[in-house]
Amino acid sequence: MSIEILEAKAELKDLVDTFSNLADVKDAAAQGELFLPDGWLEFQMGMDGEINKIEGREALVQAFAATINPCKAVYHINGQHTVTVNGDSAEGIAYCVATLVNDVDGKDIVTSNYVRYSDLYARVDGKWYIKRRRTTFLISDKHELNK
């Protein structure tokens, strides 16, 4: 494996981790900047669930903000990330546990989402971006936070 491929893989892992870190600090605008201007996100519940699509950076920022801004707390932990690099494009699979805490009728409700990201990446002017991300919610668990 060449040094260029290893560098690209490290940069792509950083891109995926940065996306999660920005969610945790509720910076939807910065999350959007990780996508190409015409990038898109697809999401589905389960591997065979209906696929919904959000297109364009502005729409993505609005969707991210609508998800994370109302939360009392947001926490992501990323797992394995495999990627295949082909010049200035790449494909990757990443796993994540995304945990959100919301106030529901005066109770702290925890939603833990076990997510599989199927990504397409593009390198533009030496920088990697997410071109397309399919977010598949494999498992979603809601419960009251134990205090």
BATIGU-708649 format. One record per atom (N, C-alpha, C, O): residue in three letters; atom name; x, y, z. Coordinates in nm, 4 decimals, decimal comma. Example, Ala and Ser with C-alpha at 12.3 -4.5 7.8 and 13.67 -1.06 7.14 Angstrom:
  res  atom        px        py        pz
  ALA     N    1,3190   -0,5690    0,7800
  ALA    CA    1,2300   -0,4500    0,7800
  ALA     C    1,3200   -0,3300    0,7800
  ALA     O    1,4236   -0,3319    0,8465
  SER     N    1,2850   -0,2250    0,7080
  SER    CA    1,3670   -0,1060    0,7140
  SER     C    1,2900    0,0030    0,7870
  SER     O    1,3409    0,1138    0,8039
//
This chain:
  res  atom        px        py        pz
  MET     N    0,0852   -0,1167    0,0000
  MET    CA    0,0000    0,0000    0,0000
  MET     C    0,0903    0,1236    0,0000
  MET     O    0,1851    0,1319    0,0781
  SER     N    0,0605    0,2182   -0,0870
  SER    CA    0,1456    0,3360   -0,1012
  SER     C    0,1227    0,4349    0,0128
  SER     O    0,0204    0,4310    0,0811
  ILE     N    0,2198    0,5229    0,0313
  ILE    CA    0,2082    0,6269    0,1332
  ILE     C    0,0907    0,7202    0,1020
  ILE     O    0,0259    0,7713    0,1934
  GLU     N    0,0635    0,7420   -0,0265
  GLU    CA   -0,0484    0,8278   -0,0652
  GLU     C   -0,1826    0,7670   -0,0234
  GLU     O   -0,2723    0,8384    0,0214
  ILE     N   -0,1953    0,6372   -0,0382
  ILE    CA   -0,3188    0,5680    0,0029
  ILE     C   -0,3321    0,5739    0,1553
  ILE     O   -0,4407    0,6001    0,2071
  LEU     N   -0,2230    0,5500    0,2264
  LEU    CA   -0,2259    0,5562    0,3728
  LEU     C   -0,2621    0,6966    0,4210
  LEU     O   -0,3397    0,7117    0,5153
  GLU     N   -0,2063    0,7985    0,3571
  GLU    CA   -0,2394    0,9367    0,3942
  GLU     C   -0,3870    0,9656    0,3680
  GLU     O   -0,4535    1,0282    0,4505
  ALA     N   -0,4381    0,9207    0,2545
  ALA    CA   -0,5788    0,9429    0,2216
  ALA     C   -0,6688    0,8732    0,3234
  ALA     O   -0,7685    0,9303    0,3677
  LYS     N   -0,6340    0,7510    0,3602
  LYS    CA   -0,7151    0,6786    0,4594
  LYS     C   -0,7160    0,7509    0,5937
  LYS     O   -0,8201    0,7589    0,6589
  ALA     N   -0,6018    0,8031    0,6353
  ALA    CA   -0,5952    0,8782    0,7609
  ALA     C   -0,6784    1,0057    0,7517
  ALA     O   -0,7485    1,0399    0,8470
  GLU     N   -0,6723    1,0756    0,6409
  GLU    CA   -0,7511    1,1976    0,6220
  GLU     C   -0,9003    1,1675    0,6209
  GLU     O   -0,9795    1,2456    0,6738
  LEU     N   -0,9393    1,0561    0,5617
  LEU    CA   -1,0808    1,0186    0,5567
  LEU     C   -1,1322    0,9768    0,6945
  LEU     O   -1,2460    1,0076    0,7297
  LYS     N   -1,0506    0,9079    0,7717
  LYS    CA   -1,0897    0,8733    0,9090
  LYS     C   -1,1086    1,0007    0,9906
  LYS     O   -1,2027    1,0110    1,0692
  ASP     N   -1,0202    1,0968    0,9721
  ASP    CA   -1,0327    1,2248    1,0410
  ASP     C   -1,1609    1,2973    0,9989
  ASP     O   -1,2271    1,3589    1,0823
  LEU     N   -1,1957    1,2905    0,8723
  LEU    CA   -1,3191    1,3518    0,8223
  LEU     C   -1,4409    1,2916    0,8921
  LEU     O   -1,5287    1,3648    0,9378
  VAL     N   -1,4465    1,1607    0,9005
  VAL    CA   -1,5584    1,0908    0,9657
  VAL     C   -1,5634    1,1264    1,1148
  VAL     O   -1,6710    1,1525    1,1686
  ASP     N   -1,4488    1,1274    1,1806
  ASP    CA   -1,4459    1,1609    1,3232
  ASP     C   -1,4829    1,3070    1,3472
  ASP     O   -1,5521    1,3380    1,4442
  THR     N   -1,4382    1,3955    1,2611
  THR    CA   -1,4712    1,5376    1,2749
  THR     C   -1,6214    1,5590    1,2627
  THR     O   -1,6785    1,6388    1,3371
  PHE     N   -1,6858    1,4895    1,1706
  PHE    CA   -1,8316    1,4998    1,1567
  PHE     C   -1,8992    1,4687    1,2902
  PHE     O   -1,9879    1,5424    1,3333
  SER     N   -1,8584    1,3608    1,3553
  SER    CA   -1,9173    1,3224    1,4834
  SER     C   -1,8848    1,4228    1,5931
  SER     O   -1,9720    1,4588    1,6722
  ASN     N   -1,7598    1,4684    1,5986
  ASN    CA   -1,7211    1,5663    1,7006
  ASN     C   -1,8024    1,6947    1,6872
  ASN     O   -1,8422    1,7535    1,7878
  LEU     N   -1,8270    1,7382    1,5648
  LEU    CA   -1,9053    1,8598    1,5427
  LEU     C   -2,0503    1,8412    1,5842
  LEU     O   -2,1135    1,9355    1,6318
  ALA     N   -2,1035    1,7220    1,5672
  ALA    CA   -2,2398    1,6948    1,6147
  ALA     C   -2,2456    1,7088    1,7658
  ALA     O   -2,3420    1,7634    1,8196
  ASP     N   -2,1433    1,6601    1,8344
  ASP    CA   -2,1421    1,6638    1,9807
  ASP     C   -2,1407    1,8063    2,0353
  ASP     O   -2,1914    1,8308    2,1447
  VAL     N   -2,0834    1,9002    1,9608
  VAL    CA   -2,0815    2,0400    2,0048
  VAL     C   -2,1887    2,1224    1,9333
  VAL     O   -2,1904    2,2452    1,9418
  LYS     N   -2,2768    2,0533    1,8637
  LYS    CA   -2,3923    2,1139    1,7966
  LYS     C   -2,3524    2,2214    1,6954
  LYS     O   -2,4114    2,3293    1,6916
  ASP     N   -2,2526    2,1908    1,6144
  ASP    CA   -2,2078    2,2834    1,5103
  ASP     C   -2,2503    2,2303    1,3737
  ASP     O   -2,1692    2,1783    1,2972
  ALA     N   -2,3792    2,2449    1,3455
  ALA    CA   -2,4359    2,1931    1,2208
  ALA     C   -2,3761    2,2619    1,0986
  ALA     O   -2,3573    2,1983    0,9949
  ALA     N   -2,3463    2,3907    1,1095
  ALA    CA   -2,2889    2,4633    0,9958
  ALA     C   -2,1541    2,4027    0,9565
  ALA     O   -2,1270    2,3827    0,8381
  ALA     N   -2,0701    2,3737    1,0556
  ALA    CA   -1,9395    2,3138    1,0261
  ALA     C   -1,9551    2,1717    0,9736
  ALA     O   -1,8769    2,1283    0,8890
  GLN     N   -2,0555    2,0986    1,0229
  GLN    CA   -2,0825    1,9652    0,9684
  GLN     C   -2,1131    1,9759    0,8188
  GLN     O   -2,0626    1,8977    0,7383
  GLY     N   -2,1949    2,0720    0,7837
  GLY    CA   -2,2321    2,0905    0,6433
  GLY     C   -2,1120    2,1183    0,5552
  GLY     O   -2,1091    2,0760    0,4396
  GLU     N   -2,0133    2,1885    0,6074
  GLU    CA   -1,8926    2,2215    0,5302
  GLU     C   -1,8096    2,0982    0,4967
  GLU     O   -1,7222    2,1041    0,4102
  LEU     N   -1,8361    1,9863    0,5643
  LEU    CA   -1,7638    1,8627    0,5352
  LEU     C   -1,8184    1,7931    0,4111
  LEU     O   -1,7566    1,6999    0,3596
  PHE     N   -1,9338    1,8381    0,3631
  PHE    CA   -1,9968    1,7841    0,2422
  PHE     C   -1,9648    1,8733    0,1230
  PHE     O   -1,9430    1,9935    0,1382
  LEU     N   -1,9623    1,8145    0,0062
  LEU    CA   -1,9558    1,8952   -0,1155
  LEU     C   -2,0792    1,9839   -0,1212
  LEU     O   -2,1825    1,9481   -0,0646
  PRO     N   -2,0716    2,0995   -0,1883
  PRO    CA   -2,1894    2,1866   -0,1972
  PRO     C   -2,3130    2,1151   -0,2521
  PRO     O   -2,4255    2,1453   -0,2122
  ASP     N   -2,2920    2,0213   -0,3427
  ASP    CA   -2,4043    1,9460   -0,3985
  ASP     C   -2,4126    1,8044   -0,3399
  ASP     O   -2,4746    1,7155   -0,3983
  GLY     N   -2,3496    1,7853   -0,2247
  GLY    CA   -2,3520    1,6543   -0,1582
  GLY     C   -2,4907    1,6218   -0,1065
  GLY     O   -2,5792    1,7073   -0,1019
  TRP     N   -2,5076    1,4973   -0,0682
  TRP    CA   -2,6380    1,4579   -0,0158
  TRP     C   -2,6238    1,3499    0,0892
  TRP     O   -2,5228    1,2802    0,0989
  LEU     N   -2,7313    1,3394    0,1682
  LEU    CA   -2,7398    1,2403    0,2728
  LEU     C   -2,8665    1,1595    0,2500
  LEU     O   -2,9739    1,2145    0,2257
  GLU     N   -2,8518    1,0302    0,2581
  GLU    CA   -2,9660    0,9399    0,2541
  GLU     C   -2,9755    0,8752    0,3915
  GLU     O   -2,8733    0,8468    0,4539
  PHE     N   -3,0961    0,8520    0,4386
  PHE    CA   -3,1100    0,7834    0,5663
  PHE     C   -3,2249    0,6858    0,5597
  PHE     O   -3,3235    0,7056    0,4887
  GLN     N   -3,2087    0,5790    0,6368
  GLN    CA   -3,3094    0,4737    0,6390
  GLN     C   -3,3092    0,4043    0,7742
  GLN     O   -3,2067    0,3952    0,8417
  MET     N   -3,4260    0,3559    0,8114
  MET    CA   -3,4408    0,2789    0,9348
  MET     C   -3,4322    0,1311    0,8976
  MET     O   -3,5224    0,0779    0,8327
  GLY     N   -3,3251    0,0653    0,9382
  GLY    CA   -3,3040   -0,0744    0,9021
  GLY     C   -3,2471   -0,0872    0,7628
  GLY     O   -3,2563    0,0050    0,6818
  MET     N   -3,1883   -0,2021    0,7356
  MET    CA   -3,1222   -0,2236    0,6065
  MET     C   -3,2193   -0,2238    0,4890
  MET     O   -3,1798   -0,1963    0,3757
  ASP     N   -3,3453   -0,2542    0,5152
  ASP    CA   -3,4422   -0,2577    0,4057
  ASP     C   -3,5473   -0,1475    0,4191
  ASP     O   -3,6520   -0,1537    0,3546
  GLY     N   -3,5199   -0,0468    0,5024
  GLY    CA   -3,6143    0,0633    0,5214
  GLY     C   -3,6169    0,1574    0,4023
  GLY     O   -3,5271    0,1576    0,3180
  GLU     N   -3,7216    0,2367    0,3981
  GLU    CA   -3,7355    0,3378    0,2929
  GLU     C   -3,6184    0,4348    0,3008
  GLU     O   -3,5779    0,4752    0,4098
  ILE     N   -3,5644    0,4719    0,1855
  ILE    CA   -3,4509    0,5641    0,1798
  ILE     C   -3,5039    0,7049    0,1558
  ILE     O   -3,5740    0,7310    0,0581
  ASN     N   -3,4688    0,7946    0,2470
  ASN    CA   -3,5028    0,9353    0,2345
  ASN     C   -3,3752    1,0109    0,1996
  ASN     O   -3,2656    0,9687    0,2365
  LYS     N   -3,3895    1,1229    0,1283
  LYS    CA   -3,2726    1,1930    0,0772
  LYS     C   -3,2824    1,3422    0,1086
  LYS     O   -3,3882    1,4037    0,0955
  ILE     N   -3,1691    1,3983    0,1505
  ILE    CA   -3,1552    1,5416    0,1716
  ILE     C   -3,0408    1,5863    0,0813
  ILE     O   -2,9299    1,5335    0,0895
  GLU     N   -3,0687    1,6842   -0,0052
  GLU    CA   -2,9695    1,7249   -0,1049
  GLU     C   -2,9221    1,8674   -0,0821
  GLU     O   -3,0011    1,9565   -0,0510
  GLY     N   -2,7918    1,8876   -0,0982
  GLY    CA   -2,7328    2,0205   -0,0920
  GLY     C   -2,6910    2,0601    0,0483
  GLY     O   -2,7547    2,0237    0,1471
  ARG     N   -2,5834    2,1346    0,0542
  ARG    CA   -2,5229    2,1713    0,1823
  ARG     C   -2,6201    2,2478    0,2719
  ARG     O   -2,6287    2,2187    0,3912
  GLU     N   -2,6925    2,3439    0,2178
  GLU    CA   -2,7840    2,4233    0,3000
  GLU     C   -2,8928    2,3367    0,3626
  GLU     O   -2,9231    2,3513    0,4810
  ALA     N   -2,9507    2,2482    0,2854
  ALA    CA   -3,0536    2,1578    0,3386
  ALA     C   -2,9946    2,0637    0,4428
  ALA     O   -3,0610    2,0311    0,5413
  LEU     N   -2,8718    2,0199    0,4225
  LEU    CA   -2,8058    1,9325    0,5194
  LEU     C   -2,7855    2,0046    0,6526
  LEU     O   -2,8126    1,9482    0,7586
  VAL     N   -2,7379    2,1290    0,6473
  VAL    CA   -2,7165    2,2058    0,7698
  VAL     C   -2,8478    2,2208    0,8457
  VAL     O   -2,8514    2,2046    0,9677
  GLN     N   -2,9551    2,2514    0,7744
  GLN    CA   -3,0860    2,2654    0,8393
  GLN     C   -3,1289    2,1335    0,9048
  GLN     O   -3,1804    2,1333    1,0166
  ALA     N   -3,1077    2,0233    0,8357
  ALA    CA   -3,1459    1,8924    0,8903
  ALA     C   -3,0608    1,8564    1,0119
  ALA     O   -3,1134    1,8072    1,1117
  PHE     N   -2,9303    1,8804    1,0045
  PHE    CA   -2,8435    1,8510    1,1180
  PHE     C   -2,8844    1,9358    1,2390
  PHE     O   -2,8946    1,8847    1,3505
  ALA     N   -2,9077    2,0652    1,2163
  ALA    CA   -2,9465    2,1554    1,3251
  ALA     C   -3,0788    2,1118    1,3876
  ALA     O   -3,0942    2,1157    1,5097
  ALA     N   -3,1732    2,0708    1,3050
  ALA    CA   -3,3038    2,0277    1,3571
  ALA     C   -3,2914    1,9032    1,4443
  ALA     O   -3,3724    1,8813    1,5344
  THR     N   -3,1906    1,8227    1,4172
  THR    CA   -3,1695    1,7013    1,4955
  THR     C   -3,0949    1,7296    1,6256
  THR     O   -3,1365    1,6827    1,7315
  ILE     N   -2,9857    1,8052    1,6196
  ILE    CA   -2,8988    1,8190    1,7361
  ILE     C   -2,9302    1,9392    1,8246
  ILE     O   -2,9096    1,9322    1,9457
  ASN     N   -2,9792    2,0488    1,7682
  ASN    CA   -2,9995    2,1692    1,8494
  ASN     C   -3,0985    2,1503    1,9637
  ASN     O   -3,0746    2,2039    2,0720
  PRO     N   -3,2088    2,0766    1,9456
  PRO    CA   -3,3023    2,0601    2,0578
  PRO     C   -3,2503    1,9687    2,1697
  PRO     O   -3,3102    1,9633    2,2772
  CYS     N   -3,1422    1,8987    2,1463
  CYS    CA   -3,0932    1,8007    2,2435
  CYS     C   -3,0266    1,8673    2,3624
  CYS     O   -2,9611    1,9707    2,3496
  LYS     N   -3,0448    1,8059    2,4784
  LYS    CA   -2,9743    1,8486    2,5988
  LYS     C   -2,8288    1,8021    2,5941
  LYS     O   -2,7397    1,8688    2,6467
  ALA     N   -2,8062    1,6889    2,5316
  ALA    CA   -2,6714    1,6344    2,5168
  ALA     C   -2,6657    1,5495    2,3904
  ALA     O   -2,7636    1,4861    2,3513
  VAL     N   -2,5485    1,5502    2,3278
  VAL    CA   -2,5239    1,4711    2,2070
  VAL     C   -2,3878    1,4044    2,2254
  VAL     O   -2,2911    1,4688    2,2662
  TYR     N   -2,3811    1,2748    2,1949
  TYR    CA   -2,2566    1,2007    2,2144
  TYR     C   -2,2425    1,0965    2,1046
  TYR     O   -2,3310    1,0134    2,0844
  HIS     N   -2,1310    1,1018    2,0344
  HIS    CA   -2,1012    1,0034    1,9295
  HIS     C   -1,9729    0,9287    1,9653
  HIS     O   -1,8790    0,9861    2,0205
  ILE     N   -1,9711    0,8016    1,9334
  ILE    CA   -1,8484    0,7231    1,9437
  ILE     C   -1,8354    0,6433    1,8141
  ILE     O   -1,9245    0,5660    1,7790
  ASN     N   -1,7263    0,6622    1,7447
  ASN    CA   -1,7058    0,5955    1,6164
  ASN     C   -1,6279    0,4661    1,6352
  ASN     O   -1,5409    0,4546    1,7216
  GLY     N   -1,6622    0,3698    1,5514
  GLY    CA   -1,5950    0,2410    1,5531
  GLY     C   -1,5149    0,2203    1,4261
  GLY     O   -1,4442    0,3098    1,3796
  GLN     N   -1,5273    0,1015    1,3713
  GLN    CA   -1,4465    0,0666    1,2552
  GLN     C   -1,4809    0,1541    1,1352
  GLN     O   -1,5946    0,1979    1,1173
  HIS     N   -1,3783    0,1777    1,0540
  HIS    CA   -1,3924    0,2567    0,9322
  HIS     C   -1,3033    0,1916    0,8280
  HIS     O   -1,1808    0,1919    0,8404
  THR     N   -1,3654    0,1361    0,7257
  THR    CA   -1,2899    0,0771    0,6156
  THR     C   -1,3119    0,1624    0,4924
  THR     O   -1,4217    0,2133    0,4700
  VAL     N   -1,2092    0,1778    0,4138
  VAL    CA   -1,2176    0,2673    0,2989
  VAL     C   -1,1323    0,2141    0,1840
  VAL     O   -1,0256    0,1561    0,2043
  THR     N   -1,1824    0,2358    0,0642
  THR    CA   -1,1093    0,2040   -0,0582
  THR     C   -1,0876    0,3336   -0,1342
  THR     O   -1,1834    0,4032   -0,1680
  VAL     N   -0,9617    0,3660   -0,1610
  VAL    CA   -0,9265    0,4910   -0,2268
  VAL     C   -0,8925    0,4625   -0,3719
  VAL     O   -0,8205    0,3677   -0,4031
  ASN     N   -0,9457    0,5467   -0,4604
  ASN    CA   -0,9169    0,5370   -0,6032
  ASN     C   -0,8919    0,6781   -0,6551
  ASN     O   -0,9831    0,7447   -0,7042
  GLY     N   -0,7664    0,7229   -0,6435
  GLY    CA   -0,7323    0,8591   -0,6862
  GLY     C   -0,7986    0,9627   -0,5961
  GLY     O   -0,7772    0,9648   -0,4749
  ASP     N   -0,8798    1,0491   -0,6582
  ASP    CA   -0,9473    1,1553   -0,5843
  ASP     C   -1,0889    1,1176   -0,5431
  ASP     O   -1,1688    1,2048   -0,5089
  SER     N   -1,1201    0,9900   -0,5461
  SER    CA   -1,2494    0,9431   -0,4962
  SER     C   -1,2252    0,8235   -0,4044
  SER     O   -1,1220    0,7568   -0,4111
  ALA     N   -1,3234    0,7992   -0,3193
  ALA    CA   -1,3101    0,6879   -0,2253
  ALA     C   -1,4491    0,6450   -0,1801
  ALA     O   -1,5455    0,7212   -0,1872
  GLU     N   -1,4563    0,5206   -0,1333
  GLU    CA   -1,5781    0,4662   -0,0734
  GLU     C   -1,5421    0,4151    0,0644
  GLU     O   -1,4339    0,3605    0,0856
  GLY     N   -1,6351    0,4337    0,1590
  GLY    CA   -1,6061    0,3879    0,2931
  GLY     C   -1,7298    0,3420    0,3667
  GLY     O   -1,8423    0,3802    0,3343
  ILE     N   -1,7059    0,2585    0,4671
  ILE    CA   -1,8097    0,2130    0,5596
  ILE     C   -1,7596    0,2482    0,6994
  ILE     O   -1,6468    0,2154    0,7362
  ALA     N   -1,8452    0,3155    0,7768
  ALA    CA   -1,8103    0,3526    0,9137
  ALA     C   -1,9264    0,3170    1,0050
  ALA     O   -2,0425    0,3205    0,9642
  TYR     N   -1,8940    0,2831    1,1282
  TYR    CA   -1,9952    0,2512    1,2292
  TYR     C   -1,9866    0,3521    1,3424
  TYR     O   -1,8789    0,4014    1,3762
  CYS     N   -2,1024    0,3818    1,4002
  CYS    CA   -2,1099    0,4850    1,5025
  CYS     C   -2,2252    0,4547    1,5980
  CYS     O   -2,3281    0,4003    1,5580
  VAL     N   -2,2061    0,4908    1,7237
  VAL    CA   -2,3171    0,4961    1,8181
  VAL     C   -2,3421    0,6433    1,8454
  VAL     O   -2,2559    0,7131    1,8989
  ALA     N   -2,4598    0,6897    1,8086
  ALA    CA   -2,4993    0,8293    1,8277
  ALA     C   -2,6056    0,8332    1,9375
  ALA     O   -2,7131    0,7748    1,9238
  THR     N   -2,5738    0,9025    2,0454
  THR    CA   -2,6643    0,9092    2,1591
  THR     C   -2,7128    1,0520    2,1769
  THR     O   -2,6340    1,1465    2,1816
  LEU     N   -2,8449    1,0656    2,1865
  LEU    CA   -2,9085    1,1962    2,2020
  LEU     C   -2,9909    1,1951    2,3293
  LEU     O   -3,0572    1,0960    2,3598
  VAL     N   -2,9873    1,3041    2,4033
  VAL    CA   -3,0709    1,3183    2,5224
  VAL     C   -3,1634    1,4367    2,4998
  VAL     O   -3,1185    1,5482    2,4733
  ASN     N   -3,2939    1,4109    2,5108
  ASN    CA   -3,3955    1,5147    2,4916
  ASN     C   -3,4881    1,5199    2,6117
  ASN     O   -3,5110    1,4189    2,6783
  ASP     N   -3,5410    1,6378    2,6386
  ASP    CA   -3,6434    1,6540    2,7409
  ASP     C   -3,7773    1,6205    2,6769
  ASP     O   -3,8190    1,6856    2,5811
  VAL     N   -3,8436    1,5200    2,7294
  VAL    CA   -3,9759    1,4803    2,6822
  VAL     C   -4,0682    1,4803    2,8035
  VAL     O   -4,0598    1,3936    2,8904
  ASP     N   -4,1561    1,5795    2,8068
  ASP    CA   -4,2512    1,5914    2,9181
  ASP     C   -4,1813    1,5924    3,0540
  ASP     O   -4,2262    1,5283    3,1491
  GLY     N   -4,0706    1,6663    3,0612
  GLY    CA   -3,9986    1,6795    3,1873
  GLY     C   -3,9069    1,5644    3,2223
  GLY     O   -3,8456    1,5643    3,3291
  LYS     N   -3,8967    1,4673    3,1349
  LYS    CA   -3,8081    1,3535    3,1588
  LYS     C   -3,6950    1,3555    3,0563
  LYS     O   -3,7154    1,3909    2,9402
  ASP     N   -3,5762    1,3172    3,1009
  ASP    CA   -3,4636    1,3033    3,0082
  ASP     C   -3,4749    1,1685    2,9385
  ASP     O   -3,4642    1,0635    3,0018
  ILE     N   -3,4967    1,1727    2,8074
  ILE    CA   -3,5089    1,0512    2,7272
  ILE     C   -3,3826    1,0357    2,6433
  ILE     O   -3,3432    1,1258    2,5692
  VAL     N   -3,3208    0,9196    2,6569
  VAL    CA   -3,1989    0,8862    2,5831
  VAL     C   -3,2369    0,8040    2,4611
  VAL     O   -3,3076    0,7037    2,4716
  THR     N   -3,1893    0,8475    2,3461
  THR    CA   -3,2039    0,7691    2,2240
  THR     C   -3,0638    0,7299    2,1788
  THR     O   -2,9811    0,8158    2,1483
  SER     N   -3,0383    0,6006    2,1749
  SER    CA   -2,9104    0,5497    2,1256
  SER     C   -2,9345    0,4880    1,9887
  SER     O   -3,0127    0,3942    1,9732
  ASN     N   -2,8649    0,5434    1,8898
  ASN    CA   -2,8754    0,4942    1,7524
  ASN     C   -2,7455    0,4248    1,7146
  ASN     O   -2,6373    0,4820    1,7278
  TYR     N   -2,7566    0,3035    1,6683
  TYR    CA   -2,6430    0,2257    1,6218
  TYR     C   -2,6462    0,2341    1,4699
  TYR     O   -2,7350    0,1793    1,4045
  VAL     N   -2,5468    0,3043    1,4153
  VAL    CA   -2,5539    0,3528    1,2784
  VAL     C   -2,4425    0,2939    1,1928
  VAL     O   -2,3298    0,2733    1,2379
  ARG     N   -2,4786    0,2677    1,0682
  ARG    CA   -2,3812    0,2291    0,9659
  ARG     C   -2,3835    0,3364    0,8588
  ARG     O   -2,4877    0,3629    0,7988
  TYR     N   -2,2685    0,3983    0,8347
  TYR    CA   -2,2558    0,4989    0,7291
  TYR     C   -2,1913    0,4330    0,6072
  TYR     O   -2,0859    0,3702    0,6176
  SER     N   -2,2553    0,4482    0,4933
  SER    CA   -2,1963    0,4085    0,3657
  SER     C   -2,1668    0,5374    0,2905
  SER     O   -2,2582    0,6078    0,2474
  ASP     N   -2,0390    0,5675    0,2753
  ASP    CA   -1,9979    0,6980    0,2239
  ASP     C   -1,9309    0,6906    0,0881
  ASP     O   -1,8648    0,5925    0,0540
  LEU     N   -1,9497    0,7961    0,0123
  LEU    CA   -1,8694    0,8259   -0,1054
  LEU     C   -1,7971    0,9558   -0,0748
  LEU     O   -1,8580    1,0507   -0,0254
  TYR     N   -1,6681    0,9609   -0,1034
  TYR    CA   -1,5875    1,0783   -0,0753
  TYR     C   -1,5264    1,1298   -0,2048
  TYR     O   -1,5071    1,0549   -0,3006
  ALA     N   -1,4964    1,2596   -0,2055
  ALA    CA   -1,4271    1,3200   -0,3194
  ALA     C   -1,3215    1,4159   -0,2667
  ALA     O   -1,3452    1,4901   -0,1714
  ARG     N   -1,2040    1,4133   -0,3301
  ARG    CA   -1,0977    1,5075   -0,2942
  ARG     C   -1,0999    1,6204   -0,3960
  ARG     O   -1,0858    1,5990   -0,5164
  VAL     N   -1,1182    1,7421   -0,3435
  VAL    CA   -1,1248    1,8611   -0,4280
  VAL     C   -1,0184    1,9585   -0,3787
  VAL     O   -1,0163    1,9953   -0,2613
  ASP     N   -0,9305    1,9996   -0,4689
  ASP    CA   -0,8217    2,0917   -0,4333
  ASP     C   -0,7442    2,0427   -0,3110
  ASP     O   -0,7072    2,1214   -0,2239
  GLY     N   -0,7205    1,9122   -0,3060
  GLY    CA   -0,6392    1,8529   -0,2011
  GLY     C   -0,7113    1,8248   -0,0702
  GLY     O   -0,6492    1,7774    0,0249
  LYS     N   -0,8412    1,8531   -0,0632
  LYS    CA   -0,9169    1,8316    0,0600
  LYS     C   -1,0290    1,7315    0,0355
  LYS     O   -1,0970    1,7365   -0,0671
  TRP     N   -1,0478    1,6392    0,1321
  TRP    CA   -1,1530    1,5386    0,1210
  TRP     C   -1,2859    1,5924    0,1725
  TRP     O   -1,2914    1,6635    0,2728
  TYR     N   -1,3929    1,5570    0,1018
  TYR    CA   -1,5301    1,5923    0,1383
  TYR     C   -1,6171    1,4682    0,1292
  TYR     O   -1,5835    1,3708    0,0617
  ILE     N   -1,7286    1,4744    0,1983
  ILE    CA   -1,8298    1,3708    0,1825
  ILE     C   -1,9153    1,4094    0,0625
  ILE     O   -1,9715    1,5187    0,0566
  LYS     N   -1,9235    1,3185   -0,0313
  LYS    CA   -2,0071    1,3404   -0,1497
  LYS     C   -2,1474    1,2875   -0,1246
  LYS     O   -2,2470    1,3536   -0,1541
  ARG     N   -2,1529    1,1649   -0,0685
  ARG    CA   -2,2813    1,1040   -0,0343
  ARG     C   -2,2631    1,0200    0,0905
  ARG     O   -2,1657    0,9460    0,1044
  ARG     N   -2,3593    1,0330    0,1812
  ARG    CA   -2,3576    0,9513    0,3027
  ARG     C   -2,4942    0,8859    0,3161
  ARG     O   -2,5966    0,9540    0,3212
  ARG     N   -2,4948    0,7539    0,3218
  ARG    CA   -2,6172    0,6815    0,3551
  ARG     C   -2,6068    0,6397    0,5013
  ARG     O   -2,5197    0,5617    0,5400
  THR     N   -2,6975    0,6935    0,5806
  THR    CA   -2,7037    0,6633    0,7226
  THR     C   -2,8106    0,5578    0,7438
  THR     O   -2,9289    0,5828    0,7208
  THR     N   -2,7693    0,4407    0,7872
  THR    CA   -2,8636    0,3326    0,8142
  THR     C   -2,8694    0,3118    0,9645
  THR     O   -2,7702    0,2759    1,0280
  PHE     N   -2,9879    0,3350    1,0203
  PHE    CA   -3,0096    0,3133    1,1626
  PHE     C   -3,0380    0,1648    1,1827
  PHE     O   -3,1494    0,1182    1,1586
  LEU     N   -2,9374    0,0921    1,2266
  LEU    CA   -2,9503   -0,0524    1,2429
  LEU     C   -3,0322   -0,0871    1,3661
  LEU     O   -3,1148   -0,1783    1,3634
  ILE     N   -3,0086   -0,0136    1,4740
  ILE    CA   -3,0796   -0,0340    1,5997
  ILE     C   -3,1036    0,1042    1,6598
  ILE     O   -3,0149    0,1895    1,6570
  SER     N   -3,2210    0,1259    1,7132
  SER    CA   -3,2514    0,2501    1,7829
  SER     C   -3,3205    0,2138    1,9135
  SER     O   -3,4200    0,1413    1,9147
  ASP     N   -3,2666    0,2652    2,0229
  ASP    CA   -3,3184    0,2308    2,1562
  ASP     C   -3,3494    0,3594    2,2312
  ASP     O   -3,2650    0,4487    2,2388
  LYS     N   -3,4703    0,3697    2,2869
  LYS    CA   -3,5094    0,4852    2,3671
  LYS     C   -3,5430    0,4384    2,5085
  LYS     O   -3,6088    0,3363    2,5287
  HIS     N   -3,4953    0,5166    2,6057
  HIS    CA   -3,5281    0,4878    2,7448
  HIS     C   -3,5065    0,6134    2,8280
  HIS     O   -3,4371    0,7064    2,7869
  GLU     N   -3,5673    0,6138    2,9447
  GLU    CA   -3,5493    0,7260    3,0364
  GLU     C   -3,4100    0,7175    3,0991
  GLU     O   -3,3624    0,6101    3,1356
  LEU     N   -3,3470    0,8331    3,1101
  LEU    CA   -3,2141    0,8390    3,1703
  LEU     C   -3,2241    0,8089    3,3180
  LEU     O   -3,3037    0,8702    3,3890
  ASN     N   -3,1445    0,7157    3,3646
  ASN    CA   -3,1389    0,6829    3,5064
  ASN     C   -3,0528    0,7856    3,5767
  ASN     O   -2,9378    0,8078    3,5388
  LYS     N   -3,1080    0,8475    3,6779
  LYS    CA   -3,0301    0,9508    3,7491
  LYS     C   -2,9922    0,9027    3,8855
  LYS     O   -2,9266    0,9750    3,9605
//
